[in-house]
């Protein structure tokens, strides 16, 4: 847990079924509507000097490893990003 301009940030790493789940959650204002609507599209930014490739790269990386990248609203009213990385059990 750490502090940022978005309040408290919590990072969790969990084993869930066939995935390793990395969750990053804050208690800030949550995801802007436009980000949730066009999540994963390149060159979409809500920042004045943003390039709009951060979330695009996260979605691309998840796809490259047959995983998932999910944007959720946090139960605290903030935002949550989850990266699910597949694991194989033998």
Backbone torsions as a table, in degrees:
resi	resn	phi	psi	omega
1	UNK	NA	134.1	176.6
2	UNK	-143.8	171.2	-179.8
3	UNK	-105.7	146.2	174.9
4	UNK	-148.6	-174.3	177.8
5	UNK	-68.1	-12.5	177.0
6	UNK	-99.4	17.2	179.8
7	UNK	90.1	-144.8	-177.4
8	UNK	-83.4	133.5	177.6
9	UNK	-113.3	130.0	178.5
10	UNK	-117.7	133.0	177.8
11	UNK	-117.5	127.0	179.3
12	UNK	-126.0	143.6	174.3
13	UNK	-124.8	120.5	-175.7
14	UNK	-134.2	153.2	171.4
15	UNK	-97.0	121.3	-176.8
16	UNK	-134.4	109.1	-176.7
17	UNK	50.3	-112.6	-176.4
18	UNK	-104.1	23.0	-178.6
19	UNK	-130.4	149.6	164.6
20	UNK	-97.8	120.2	-173.5
21	UNK	-108.8	120.0	174.6
22	UNK	-105.0	118.9	-179.2
23	UNK	-117.7	133.1	174.5
24	UNK	-121.5	119.0	-173.8
25	UNK	-127.1	141.4	173.9
26	UNK	-127.2	175.8	176.6
27	UNK	-120.3	33.4	178.9
28	UNK	-83.7	-151.3	-175.0
29	UNK	-76.4	-7.7	-179.1
30	UNK	90.5	179.5	-179.7
31	UNK	-75.0	133.5	173.6
32	UNK	-62.8	147.5	-177.9
33	UNK	-55.2	-41.7	-178.7
34	UNK	-64.4	-35.5	178.8
35	UNK	-66.4	-45.4	179.2
36	UNK	-65.2	-35.4	-178.3
37	UNK	-69.0	-39.6	-175.7
38	UNK	-115.5	26.4	-178.0
39	UNK	-53.7	132.8	178.1
40	UNK	92.9	-5.9	178.1
41	UNK	-86.9	140.2	180.0
42	UNK	-74.1	155.6	174.0
43	UNK	65.7	28.9	175.0
44	UNK	-106.8	117.3	-179.4
45	UNK	-141.6	146.8	174.2
46	UNK	-103.5	0.9	-179.1
47	UNK	-96.5	143.3	-177.3
48	UNK	-56.7	-41.7	-179.3
49	UNK	-110.9	21.5	-179.5
50	UNK	-76.8	147.2	178.5
51	UNK	-90.2	-27.5	178.5
52	UNK	83.6	30.2	-180.0
53	UNK	-117.2	-6.4	-177.6
54	UNK	-61.6	-58.6	179.7
55	UNK	-68.3	-34.0	176.4
56	UNK	-59.2	-44.3	178.4
57	UNK	-64.5	-37.7	178.6
58	UNK	-64.4	-45.1	177.5
59	UNK	-63.6	-40.2	179.4
60	UNK	-64.9	-42.5	178.7
61	UNK	-63.6	-44.5	178.8
62	UNK	-58.7	-44.6	179.3
63	UNK	-63.5	-39.3	-178.3
64	UNK	-64.0	-27.9	179.9
65	UNK	-105.4	17.0	-178.5
66	UNK	59.6	33.5	178.9
67	UNK	-105.6	-161.2	-179.5
68	UNK	-138.2	145.1	171.9
69	UNK	-125.5	123.0	-170.7
70	UNK	-127.8	134.3	174.1
71	UNK	-104.1	125.0	-178.3
72	UNK	-129.1	159.4	168.9
73	UNK	-85.6	133.3	180.0
74	UNK	-74.1	151.9	176.7
75	UNK	-63.6	-23.7	179.7
76	UNK	-82.6	-0.7	-176.9
77	UNK	94.9	-0.2	179.1
78	UNK	-97.0	-152.9	-178.5
79	UNK	-116.6	153.1	176.7
80	UNK	-137.9	132.0	173.4
81	UNK	-116.7	129.9	179.8
82	UNK	-121.7	132.2	175.6
83	UNK	-114.3	114.7	-179.8
84	UNK	-104.5	116.3	-177.5
85	UNK	-106.2	121.8	-178.4
86	UNK	-67.3	142.5	174.3
87	UNK	-124.9	149.6	-178.3
88	UNK	-114.6	131.1	177.0
89	UNK	-106.0	137.6	-179.8
90	UNK	-106.8	NA	NA
